[in-house]
Structures are given as structure tokens and as C-alpha cells.
Amino acid sequence: MSTSASRLTIAFQGNPGSYGEIAALSALGEGRDVETRGYPTFHEVARAVEAGEADFGVLPVENSLMGAIHQAIDVLTDTDLHVSGEVVVRVSHCLMALPGVALEDIRRVASQQPALDQCTVLIRKHGWQPVAAHDTAGSAKNLAQSGERDLAAIASSRAAELYGLNVLQREIEDEPYNFTRFMVLSRTEPAPSDAPHKTSLVFAVRHTPGFLVETLNELRGLNLSRIESRPRRDRAWSYLMYVDIEGDARDPRVAQALAGVLRKASYAKIIGSYPAAQGTVG
């Protein structure tokens, strides 16, 4: 639970210095006194919020280059927590090494696999051996602890500062338009506000010709900012549809459309209706 009456605790996946922690630090807006707390997995982040160990949690749900992060979406489907907001983080990877290590000393580079995949041009240019790690900041932490002078890490500049590493190059990602969208989890629904909203839902329909189209037609007239299918874990060759709608579920037009989906779907869950991110972090 919170460490004081005013300070709020926010759970994230990974080590301090990860992009998840960067999202957590910004999850409640500027000027809020927050304490971040890292957990090994997405499920443990949700469990910490459910158990009251943390007031909020952040989960990455999609990356602009790599697409949906399905493990996090599965957690959102399973939990009874509410989505109370979203944060979009600019992913700017840095190449870092121990102090005194030069670029020509490096033979291997460690990071989370998606980060390695996003920096293939630099890795191939130098012929480095990629080493997959659990998370970006964890690779930086491990490097600082191991003292290996032929090894570099790919992580955020914050990770380099936290673990005393020297940044050799910044913005090393292959594509500059690299953003990760995080959802903010809470035990309570967000308070009503006039801010622009998104509403996220997941549903399944009967395996009947045309029925998916009929269900999606309930959302006609609304702007769907994201729609994709995901295999169901409890039934082979059956799929869940994930949809993000621009609009507040309290709006009569959105509420009517959601009611239509709920009537037609064999399974449906509104993941949350929450203030949309305004701008990016980092």
C-alpha cells in the first residue's frame, strides 16, 4: 500500500530504469508524489494492485513497431482491475558500457529481445553477438554488476544513470518512430472528466457466417483506433476481438453501441473507459 498519505505507489514490470518505470513515473501526471515498484512479470504487477501492495500499475499493451503485447492484453482480460488512463512512452534506446570501455572493445550486446530486434542495423554493422535478457534495464543492471568489459547493454538513458554506465551512442533504434503505449491499472474506475476518452473492450462471437460483421456494425459511426484478433486460450480455433474506441462509455452514443455488442457477443468485457494520453513521455 502507499508509503504515506500523499505518496502513491505504482507497480511496473522490470527493473528501475526500464521504460515501464518511465511510464509509471508519468502515469498520474506531473507534480504527483509517487513511488515506483518493479515486479518480474505482468501478472505480478496486476496482483500487486489487486492485493493493495500498489495503488496503481502500468502494463505495456502495444508498440508502434512490434504491435500488440499479447501477454499484457491477456492479463487485462483476466483481471477485475480497471484501466484508469494511458501513457505513451517514446522508446529511445542507448548503447551503454562500463566507464572506460570504448566502442571497439565491445563483442556482445545484451537487452530484451524486442530491443535487440529494434537495433539490428547497429548490431550487424559491428558484428556483435546479441544476448537476450529479461528486460532492458535488467541488462544494464547485470552489466554494472558483472564488470564485463567486452559487453554492452541497450536500455534507456535513465538506466545508464541509475547503474553508473557510460552512454556510447543515443537513439540507436533502427526506426525513430518507436513508441510504447501503457495502460494504467487501478482498483477503482477513473472519475468522470471532460478529457478526450478511449474505451477498450474485448469480445467473442459465435462462429457463424457474417456474425462478426454484424457485431462490428453495432460500432458504426464511432472511430475505432485499434482492432485486432487474438486466439482464445480456452478454445482452439476461436478468437477474441480487441477494439479501442475513441469516446467515453458514458456518452449515450458510445453506450448504445457497447450495449449492442454486449447483446450479440457470446463473451464481452469492457476493459476500461479512460482519459486518452495527450502527447508522449520521453
C-alpha positions as CSV (number, residue, x, y, z in Angstrom):
1,M,0.0,0.0,0.0
2,S,1.1,3.6,-0.2
3,T,4.0,4.7,1.9
4,S,2.4,7.9,3.2
5,A,-1.0,9.6,3.0
6,S,0.1,11.6,-0.1
7,R,2.6,9.3,-1.8
8,L,1.2,6.8,-4.2
9,T,2.8,3.5,-5.2
10,I,2.8,2.4,-8.9
11,A,3.8,-1.1,-10.0
12,F,5.6,-1.8,-13.2
13,Q,7.3,-4.8,-14.9
14,G,11.1,-4.9,-14.9
15,N,13.9,-3.1,-13.1
16,P,14.4,0.6,-12.2
17,G,15.3,2.4,-15.4
18,S,13.0,0.4,-17.6
19,Y,10.5,2.0,-20.0
20,G,7.8,0.6,-17.7
21,E,9.2,2.7,-14.8
22,I,9.4,5.7,-17.1
23,A,5.7,5.2,-17.8
24,A,5.0,4.7,-14.1
25,L,6.6,8.0,-13.2
26,S,4.3,9.8,-15.6
27,A,1.2,7.7,-15.1
28,L,-0.6,10.2,-12.7
29,G,0.6,13.4,-14.4
30,E,3.2,15.9,-13.4
31,G,3.6,17.0,-9.8
32,R,2.4,13.8,-8.1
33,D,4.5,12.3,-5.4
34,V,4.9,8.6,-6.5
35,E,7.0,5.6,-5.6
36,T,7.7,3.1,-8.3
37,R,8.0,-0.6,-7.6
38,G,9.2,-3.2,-10.1
39,Y,7.9,-6.8,-10.4
40,P,9.2,-9.7,-12.5
41,T,6.0,-10.3,-14.6
42,F,2.9,-8.6,-15.9
43,H,0.7,-10.9,-13.8
44,E,2.6,-9.9,-10.6
45,V,2.0,-6.2,-11.5
46,A,-1.7,-6.9,-11.6
47,R,-1.6,-9.0,-8.5
48,A,0.2,-6.2,-6.6
49,V,-2.6,-3.7,-7.4
50,E,-5.3,-6.3,-6.6
51,A,-3.7,-7.0,-3.2
52,G,-3.2,-3.4,-2.3
53,E,0.6,-3.6,-2.4
54,A,0.4,-0.8,-5.1
55,D,-2.1,1.9,-5.7
56,F,-1.7,1.7,-9.5
57,G,0.1,-0.4,-12.1
58,V,1.2,0.1,-15.7
59,L,1.2,-2.6,-18.4
60,P,2.5,-2.1,-22.0
61,V,-0.2,-3.1,-24.4
62,E,1.3,-2.2,-27.8
63,N,4.4,-0.9,-29.5
64,S,4.2,1.2,-32.7
65,L,6.8,-1.1,-34.4
66,M,6.2,-4.5,-32.9
67,G,2.5,-4.4,-32.5
68,A,0.4,-5.8,-29.7
69,I,2.0,-7.2,-26.5
70,H,-0.3,-10.1,-26.0
71,Q,0.8,-11.3,-22.6
72,A,-0.2,-7.9,-21.2
73,I,-3.6,-8.0,-23.0
74,D,-4.3,-11.4,-21.6
75,V,-3.7,-10.0,-18.1
76,L,-6.2,-7.2,-18.8
77,T,-8.7,-9.8,-20.0
78,D,-8.3,-11.9,-16.8
79,T,-8.2,-9.2,-14.1
80,D,-11.1,-7.3,-12.5
81,L,-9.0,-4.2,-12.3
82,H,-10.0,-1.0,-14.1
83,V,-8.0,0.9,-16.7
84,S,-7.8,4.4,-15.4
85,G,-5.6,6.0,-18.0
86,E,-2.8,5.5,-20.6
87,V,0.7,6.7,-21.1
88,V,2.6,6.7,-24.4
89,V,6.4,6.5,-24.0
90,R,9.0,7.4,-26.6
91,V,11.3,4.4,-26.8
92,S,14.8,5.9,-27.3
93,H,17.5,3.2,-26.9
94,C,21.0,3.9,-25.8
95,L,24.1,1.8,-26.1
96,M,25.9,1.7,-22.8
97,A,29.0,0.1,-21.3
98,L,31.2,0.3,-18.3
99,P,33.2,3.5,-17.8
100,G,36.4,3.4,-19.9
101,V,35.1,0.9,-22.4
102,A,35.3,2.1,-26.0
103,L,33.1,1.0,-28.9
104,E,35.9,-1.2,-30.4
105,D,36.2,-3.1,-27.1
106,I,32.6,-4.5,-27.4
107,R,32.0,-8.0,-28.7
108,R,28.5,-8.7,-27.3
109,V,25.4,-6.6,-26.6
110,A,22.6,-7.5,-24.2
111,S,19.0,-6.4,-23.9
112,Q,15.4,-7.6,-24.0
113,Q,14.8,-9.4,-27.3
114,P,12.4,-6.7,-28.7
115,A,15.0,-4.0,-28.1
116,L,17.7,-6.1,-29.8
117,D,15.3,-6.5,-32.8
118,Q,14.8,-2.8,-32.9
119,C,18.6,-2.1,-33.1
120,T,19.7,-4.6,-35.7
121,V,21.4,-2.1,-38.0
122,L,23.9,-1.1,-35.4
123,I,24.4,-4.7,-34.1
124,R,25.0,-6.1,-37.6
125,K,27.3,-3.2,-38.6
126,H,29.7,-4.1,-35.7
127,G,29.2,-7.8,-35.9
128,W,28.2,-8.0,-32.2
129,Q,26.7,-11.1,-30.6
130,P,23.2,-10.3,-29.3
131,V,22.4,-11.6,-25.8
132,A,18.8,-11.8,-24.8
133,A,17.9,-10.6,-21.3
134,H,14.7,-10.4,-19.3
135,D,14.3,-6.7,-19.7
136,T,16.2,-3.6,-20.9
137,A,17.1,-2.1,-17.6
138,G,17.9,-5.5,-16.2
139,S,20.6,-5.9,-18.9
140,A,22.1,-2.6,-17.7
141,K,22.0,-3.6,-14.1
142,N,23.6,-7.0,-14.8
143,L,26.4,-5.4,-16.8
144,A,27.2,-3.0,-13.9
145,Q,27.3,-5.9,-11.5
146,S,29.3,-8.3,-13.7
147,G,32.0,-5.8,-14.8
148,E,32.3,-7.4,-18.2
149,R,34.3,-5.1,-20.5
150,D,33.5,-6.7,-23.8
151,L,29.8,-6.4,-23.2
152,A,27.4,-3.5,-23.8
153,A,23.7,-3.1,-23.0
154,I,20.8,-1.5,-24.8
155,A,18.5,0.4,-22.4
156,S,17.2,3.9,-21.6
157,S,19.4,6.8,-20.6
158,R,17.8,6.6,-17.2
159,A,19.1,3.1,-16.8
160,A,22.6,4.3,-17.6
161,E,22.4,6.9,-14.9
162,L,21.0,4.6,-12.3
163,Y,23.6,1.9,-12.8
164,G,26.7,4.1,-13.4
165,L,27.2,3.2,-17.1
166,N,28.6,5.3,-19.9
167,V,26.3,6.1,-22.8
168,L,28.3,5.4,-26.0
169,Q,25.5,6.2,-28.5
170,R,22.0,7.5,-28.2
171,E,18.9,6.9,-30.4
172,I,20.3,3.7,-31.8
173,E,17.0,2.2,-32.8
174,D,16.5,1.4,-36.5
175,E,13.3,3.4,-36.7
176,P,12.8,6.7,-34.9
177,Y,9.0,6.4,-34.6
178,N,9.2,3.9,-31.8
179,F,6.6,4.3,-29.1
180,T,5.1,2.0,-26.5
181,R,1.6,2.5,-25.1
182,F,0.9,1.6,-21.5
183,M,-2.4,1.2,-19.7
184,V,-2.7,2.4,-16.1
185,L,-4.5,-0.1,-13.8
186,S,-6.5,0.8,-10.7
187,R,-8.8,-0.9,-8.3
188,T,-11.4,1.8,-9.0
189,E,-12.9,3.4,-12.1
190,P,-11.5,6.8,-13.1
191,A,-13.5,9.8,-12.1
192,P,-15.7,11.4,-14.8
193,S,-13.9,14.1,-16.7
194,D,-14.2,16.2,-19.8
195,A,-10.9,15.0,-21.2
196,P,-10.9,13.1,-24.5
197,H,-11.5,9.4,-23.7
198,K,-10.9,6.0,-25.1
199,T,-12.9,2.9,-24.4
200,S,-11.3,-0.6,-24.8
201,L,-13.3,-3.8,-25.0
202,V,-12.7,-7.5,-25.8
203,F,-15.4,-9.8,-27.2
204,A,-16.0,-13.1,-28.9
205,V,-18.9,-14.1,-31.3
206,R,-20.5,-17.3,-32.4
207,H,-18.6,-19.0,-35.3
208,T,-21.4,-18.2,-37.8
209,P,-21.0,-16.6,-41.2
210,G,-21.4,-12.9,-41.1
211,F,-21.9,-12.7,-37.3
212,L,-18.6,-10.9,-36.7
213,V,-19.5,-8.2,-39.2
214,E,-23.0,-7.8,-37.7
215,T,-21.4,-7.3,-34.3
216,L,-18.9,-4.8,-35.5
217,N,-21.7,-2.9,-37.2
218,E,-23.0,-2.1,-33.8
219,L,-20.0,0.2,-33.6
220,R,-20.7,2.0,-36.8
221,G,-20.4,5.8,-36.6
222,L,-17.6,5.5,-34.0
223,N,-13.9,5.9,-34.7
224,L,-12.1,2.6,-33.9
225,S,-8.5,3.4,-33.3
226,R,-7.5,-0.2,-33.0
227,I,-9.0,-3.6,-33.8
228,E,-7.3,-7.0,-33.9
229,S,-8.0,-10.6,-33.2
230,R,-6.3,-12.9,-30.6
231,P,-6.6,-16.7,-30.2
232,R,-8.6,-17.8,-27.2
233,R,-6.7,-19.7,-24.7
234,D,-9.6,-21.9,-23.7
235,R,-10.9,-22.9,-27.1
236,A,-8.9,-24.0,-30.2
237,W,-9.6,-22.0,-33.4
238,S,-11.7,-19.5,-31.7
239,Y,-10.7,-15.8,-31.4
240,L,-11.2,-12.7,-29.3
241,M,-11.5,-9.3,-30.8
242,Y,-9.8,-6.3,-29.1
243,V,-11.2,-2.9,-30.0
244,D,-10.3,0.6,-28.9
245,I,-13.0,3.2,-29.5
246,E,-12.4,7.0,-29.4
247,G,-15.0,8.1,-26.9
248,D,-16.3,7.8,-23.4
249,A,-18.5,4.9,-22.4
250,R,-20.7,7.4,-20.5
251,D,-21.5,9.1,-23.8
252,P,-25.0,8.0,-24.9
253,R,-23.9,7.2,-28.5
254,V,-20.9,5.1,-27.3
255,A,-23.0,3.4,-24.5
256,Q,-25.7,2.4,-27.1
257,A,-23.0,0.9,-29.4
258,L,-21.5,-1.0,-26.5
259,A,-24.9,-2.4,-25.5
260,G,-25.4,-3.6,-29.0
261,V,-22.0,-5.5,-28.9
262,L,-22.9,-7.0,-25.5
263,R,-26.2,-8.3,-26.8
264,K,-24.6,-10.0,-29.8
265,A,-21.4,-11.3,-28.3
266,S,-21.0,-14.7,-26.8
267,Y,-18.4,-13.2,-24.5
268,A,-17.6,-9.5,-23.9
269,K,-15.7,-7.4,-21.4
270,I,-15.2,-3.6,-21.3
271,I,-11.6,-3.3,-20.2
272,G,-11.9,0.3,-19.4
273,S,-13.1,3.8,-20.4
274,Y,-10.4,6.2,-19.6
275,P,-8.7,9.6,-20.4
276,A,-6.6,9.2,-23.6
277,A,-2.9,10.1,-23.5
278,Q,-2.2,13.7,-24.5
279,G,1.3,13.7,-26.0
280,T,4.2,11.4,-25.3
281,V,6.7,10.9,-22.5
282,G,10.5,10.7,-23.0
